[in-house]
């Protein structure tokens, strides 16, 4: 299958009450490191990274991220000027990383930059050139495309270094990243008139489906599916809420079905909160 190592950088300017720069690292969509400009320190987010790297690793990550913070701070000002914006809250985001197929050995790398949620710049690794879908990015594209050494170093990082780290991380996390853990499922309700929430937690990998049954039939009316959220230990959780009147619940047989990795769990008893 295909494995990935990705980093997300987000820089925000304007009057905000959260950090102006954050960095997040993910292996196979699971977060393993975090940095922000308030704590000014790169920190581990999973057991497998904690147990396999030393203080020097975190010092190096911290220095890299402090450097990125400064560079993003400057870049956001430059981009704001290009768009003729001086006020308001603005964001610059970057996603970069690599993928590796452990069956075919095929690799792929990417760097994408966004401004205010829209594509701004990306590196076309096959063509070895930067491209921009907006005219405000053309100046940067021309400058960067003239710097062949810069593109070569990105290519080397994405095709070689990044893939080496990804393989290393997969080794570190072998037991945890390749494990399968089934979800714990419970039906929760605050008061008799609140929605009934089906809560699945502690599962890995992240693919899960939550559905509702009414008297043995699929039921998808008045259902609100929550987003997938990570737990501290690298597993995931997800909820689905059903709006149902107390007498409806009492007079019909409702149940929640959670399917994960070919196994399914059914719950029909509410635990009150």
C-alpha positions in Angstrom: 0.0 0.0 0.0 0.9 3.7 -0.2 2.4 5.4 2.8 2.9 9.2 3.3 4.9 11.7 5.2 3.4 15.2 5.2 4.0 18.5 6.9 1.5 21.3 7.2 2.7 24.9 7.9 0.1 27.6 8.7 1.0 31.3 9.2 -1.7 33.8 10.1 -1.4 37.6 10.2 -3.9 40.0 11.8 -5.7 40.3 15.1 -6.0 36.6 16.2 -6.0 34.7 19.5 -4.2 31.6 18.3 -0.5 31.1 17.3 0.7 33.1 14.3 2.6 30.0 13.1 2.0 26.3 13.5 3.7 23.2 12.0 2.2 19.7 12.1 3.8 16.5 10.9 1.8 13.4 9.8 2.7 9.8 8.9 -0.1 8.0 7.1 -2.5 10.8 8.2 -1.6 10.3 11.9 0.0 13.3 13.7 3.4 12.7 15.2 4.9 16.1 15.8 3.6 19.7 16.6 5.2 23.1 16.8 3.7 26.6 17.3 5.0 30.1 17.7 3.6 30.4 21.3 5.4 27.3 22.7 8.4 27.8 20.3 9.3 24.1 20.7 8.7 21.0 18.5 7.0 18.3 20.5 6.1 14.6 20.0 2.5 13.6 19.4 2.8 9.8 19.4 4.5 7.1 21.5 6.5 5.7 18.6 8.3 8.9 17.9 8.9 9.5 21.7 10.5 6.1 22.1 12.8 6.2 19.0 14.4 9.7 18.8 16.5 11.7 21.2 16.7 15.3 22.4 18.9 16.2 19.4 16.1 15.4 17.0 13.7 17.7 18.8 16.3 20.5 19.0 16.9 20.2 15.2 13.1 20.2 14.5 12.7 23.2 16.8 15.4 25.2 15.0 14.0 24.4 11.6 10.5 25.5 12.7 11.7 28.7 14.3 13.4 29.5 10.9 10.2 28.6 9.1 8.2 30.9 11.4 10.4 33.9 10.5 10.4 33.1 6.8 6.6 32.7 6.7 6.1 35.9 8.7 8.0 37.8 5.9 6.3 35.9 3.1 2.8 36.7 4.4 3.6 40.4 4.2 4.9 40.1 0.6 1.8 38.2 -0.5 -0.5 40.7 1.2 1.2 43.5 -0.8 0.8 41.5 -4.0 -3.0 41.3 -3.3 -3.1 44.9 -2.2 -4.2 43.9 1.3 -3.0 45.7 4.4 -5.7 44.9 7.0 -7.7 41.9 8.1 -6.8 38.3 8.9 -4.8 36.4 6.2 -3.3 33.0 6.1 -0.4 31.4 4.2 -0.4 27.6 4.2 2.1 25.1 2.9 1.8 21.3 2.5 4.8 19.3 1.5 5.9 15.7 1.7 6.2 12.4 0.0 4.5 9.1 -0.7 6.0 5.7 -1.0 4.4 2.5 -2.3 5.8 -0.4 -0.3 4.7 -2.9 -3.0 6.1 -1.2 -6.2 8.7 1.1 -4.6 7.2 4.0 -6.5 7.7 7.4 -4.9 6.1 10.8 -5.3 6.8 14.2 -3.8 4.8 17.5 -3.5 5.0 21.1 -2.3 1.9 23.2 -2.4 1.4 26.7 -1.1 -2.0 28.4 -0.5 -3.0 32.0 0.4 -6.4 32.6 2.1 -7.5 29.1 1.3 -6.8 29.3 -2.4 -4.0 27.6 -4.4 -1.0 30.0 -4.8 2.1 28.0 -5.8 3.1 24.4 -6.4 6.2 22.5 -7.5 5.8 20.3 -10.6 8.4 17.7 -9.7 8.2 15.9 -13.1 8.7 19.2 -15.0 11.1 20.5 -12.4 9.4 23.9 -12.3 7.1 26.0 -10.0 3.7 27.0 -11.3 1.0 29.4 -10.0 -2.7 29.6 -11.0 -2.9 33.4 -10.1 -1.0 36.3 -11.5 0.1 37.5 -8.0 2.3 34.3 -7.9 4.0 34.8 -11.3 6.8 37.0 -9.8 7.7 34.3 -7.3 7.5 31.5 -9.9 9.9 33.4 -12.3 12.4 34.0 -9.5 12.3 30.5 -8.1 12.4 28.8 -11.6 15.6 30.7 -12.3 17.2 29.3 -9.2 18.0 25.7 -10.4 20.0 24.8 -7.3 16.9 25.6 -5.2 14.7 23.3 -7.3 17.4 20.6 -7.2 17.6 20.7 -3.4 13.8 20.4 -3.2 13.9 17.5 -5.6 16.6 15.7 -3.6 14.7 16.3 -0.3 11.3 15.0 -1.7 12.7 12.1 -3.7 15.4 10.9 -1.3 15.5 12.4 2.2 11.8 12.5 2.8 11.3 8.9 1.6 14.2 7.8 3.8 12.6 9.5 6.9 9.2 8.0 6.0 10.6 4.5 5.9 12.4 5.1 9.2 9.2 6.4 10.8 7.3 3.4 9.5 9.9 1.1 11.1 9.6 3.1 14.4 5.9 2.8 14.4 5.7 -0.7 12.9 3.7 -2.1 15.8 1.4 0.9 16.2 1.1 2.1 12.6 0.3 -1.3 11.1 -1.9 -2.5 13.9 -5.7 -2.9 13.8 -7.6 -1.8 16.8 -11.4 -2.2 16.9 -13.6 0.7 18.1 -15.3 0.9 21.5 -18.9 2.0 20.8 -21.4 3.7 23.1 -24.8 5.4 22.7 -24.9 8.6 24.7 -27.6 11.1 25.5 -27.5 14.2 27.7 -31.3 14.5 28.4 -34.3 12.5 27.0 -35.0 15.3 24.5 -31.3 15.6 23.3 -30.1 13.8 20.1 -28.7 10.3 20.7 -25.0 10.2 19.8 -23.3 7.1 18.7 -19.6 7.4 19.7 -16.9 5.2 18.3 -13.4 5.7 19.7 -10.0 4.0 20.0 -9.9 2.5 16.5 -7.1 2.2 14.0 -6.8 2.6 11.0 -9.0 5.6 10.4 -11.6 4.1 8.0 -14.9 3.6 9.7 -18.6 3.8 8.8 -21.4 4.7 11.3 -25.0 4.0 10.3 -28.4 3.9 12.0 -31.1 1.2 11.8 -34.8 1.7 12.6 -36.7 -1.6 13.0 -34.1 -3.4 11.0 -34.1 -0.9 8.1 -31.4 1.6 7.2 -32.3 5.0 8.6 -30.6 8.2 7.4 -33.1 10.9 8.3 -32.1 13.5 10.9 -28.6 12.1 11.1 -25.6 14.4 11.7 -22.2 12.7 11.1 -19.3 14.2 13.0 -15.8 14.6 11.6 -13.0 12.1 12.2 -10.8 13.2 15.2 -7.4 11.9 16.4 -6.9 10.6 19.9 -3.6 11.3 21.8 -2.5 7.7 21.4 -2.7 7.7 17.6 -6.1 6.1 17.4 -9.2 7.9 16.1 -12.8 8.7 17.2 -15.9 9.7 15.3 -19.6 10.4 16.2 -23.0 10.3 14.5 -25.9 12.0 16.2 -29.6 11.1 15.6 -32.4 13.5 16.3 -35.3 11.5 17.7 -38.3 12.2 19.9 -38.4 10.3 23.2 -41.6 8.4 22.3 -40.2 7.6 18.8 -37.2 6.0 20.5 -39.4 4.1 22.9 -41.9 2.8 20.4 -39.3 1.7 17.7 -36.1 -0.3 17.7 -33.2 2.0 16.9 -29.6 0.8 16.7 -26.3 2.2 15.7 -24.0 0.0 13.5 -20.2 0.8 13.4 -18.2 -1.0 10.7 -14.4 -1.1 10.9 -11.9 -3.4 9.0 -14.6 -5.9 8.1 -16.1 -6.2 11.6 -19.3 -4.6 12.8 -20.5 -3.6 16.3 -24.2 -2.8 17.0 -25.5 -0.8 20.0 -29.0 -0.1 21.0 -28.8 0.7 24.7 -28.3 4.4 25.7 -25.9 5.3 28.4 -27.0 8.6 30.0 -24.3 11.2 30.5 
